[in-house]
Amino acid sequence: MTQDTKDRIQYGSAVAMIASGIVLAFLSFIMLHWVHSSVLGFVGEAVGFAGGVFGLGVFAHTKGAELDKRFQQLEQKINSHARNQ
């Protein structure tokens, strides 16, 4: 499985969780004329999950790019040191 496929699955599931929470809240309000606390709990969990997916994805991408830059700098220093000897 490629990284692109994993990202699509993660983001798709996060969007589906948010959408299901919104639909469930609207259905609860339309049918009962109030939103039950368990529905609000589900909406909170869905938003928390989506926030974790999107937040962790951005964090991992940023840190990965930072580490890649540091390793490239280290490689350049090692190569320049090896050429000077």
C-alpha positions as CSV (number, residue, x, y, z in Angstrom):
1,M,0.0,0.0,0.0
2,T,1.5,3.3,-1.0
3,Q,1.5,6.5,1.1
4,D,-1.0,8.1,-1.2
5,T,-3.5,5.3,-0.6
6,K,-3.0,5.5,3.2
7,D,-3.5,9.3,3.2
8,R,-6.7,8.9,1.1
9,I,-8.1,6.3,3.5
10,Q,-7.3,8.4,6.6
11,Y,-8.7,11.6,5.2
12,G,-11.7,9.8,3.7
13,S,-12.5,8.2,7.1
14,A,-12.1,11.6,8.9
15,V,-14.5,13.3,6.5
16,A,-16.9,10.4,6.8
17,M,-16.9,10.6,10.6
18,I,-17.6,14.4,10.5
19,A,-20.4,13.9,8.0
20,S,-21.9,11.0,10.0
21,G,-21.8,13.2,13.1
22,I,-23.6,16.0,11.4
23,V,-26.2,13.8,9.8
24,L,-26.9,12.0,13.1
25,A,-27.2,15.4,14.9
26,F,-29.7,16.7,12.3
27,L,-31.7,13.5,12.3
28,S,-31.9,13.5,16.1
29,F,-33.1,17.1,16.1
30,I,-35.6,16.6,13.3
31,M,-37.1,13.4,14.9
32,L,-36.9,14.3,18.6
33,H,-36.7,18.1,18.5
34,W,-33.6,18.0,20.7
35,V,-30.2,16.4,20.5
36,H,-29.5,13.6,22.9
37,S,-26.3,13.7,24.9
38,S,-25.1,10.4,23.4
39,V,-25.4,12.0,19.9
40,L,-23.4,15.0,21.1
41,G,-20.8,12.6,22.5
42,F,-20.6,10.9,19.1
43,V,-20.2,14.2,17.3
44,G,-17.4,15.2,19.8
45,E,-15.6,11.9,19.2
46,A,-16.0,12.3,15.4
47,V,-14.6,15.8,15.5
48,G,-11.7,14.7,17.8
49,F,-10.9,11.8,15.5
50,A,-10.9,14.0,12.4
51,G,-8.8,16.6,14.2
52,G,-6.3,14.0,15.1
53,V,-6.1,12.6,11.6
54,F,-5.6,16.0,10.0
55,G,-3.4,17.4,12.8
56,L,-1.1,14.4,12.9
57,G,-0.8,14.3,9.1
58,V,0.3,17.9,8.9
59,F,2.7,17.4,11.9
60,A,4.2,14.3,10.5
61,H,4.7,15.9,7.0
62,T,6.3,19.0,8.6
63,K,8.7,17.0,10.8
64,G,9.5,14.6,8.0
65,A,10.5,17.5,5.7
66,E,12.5,19.1,8.6
67,L,14.4,15.8,9.2
68,D,15.0,15.3,5.5
69,K,16.6,18.8,5.3
70,R,18.8,18.1,8.3
71,F,20.0,14.8,6.8
72,Q,20.8,16.5,3.5
73,Q,22.8,19.2,5.3
74,L,24.7,16.5,7.2
75,E,25.4,14.5,4.0
76,Q,26.8,17.7,2.4
77,K,29.1,18.3,5.3
78,I,30.3,14.7,5.3
79,N,30.9,14.9,1.5
80,S,32.7,18.2,1.7
81,H,34.9,16.9,4.6
82,A,35.7,13.7,2.6
83,R,36.7,15.8,-0.5
84,N,39.0,18.0,1.6
85,Q,41.0,15.1,2.9
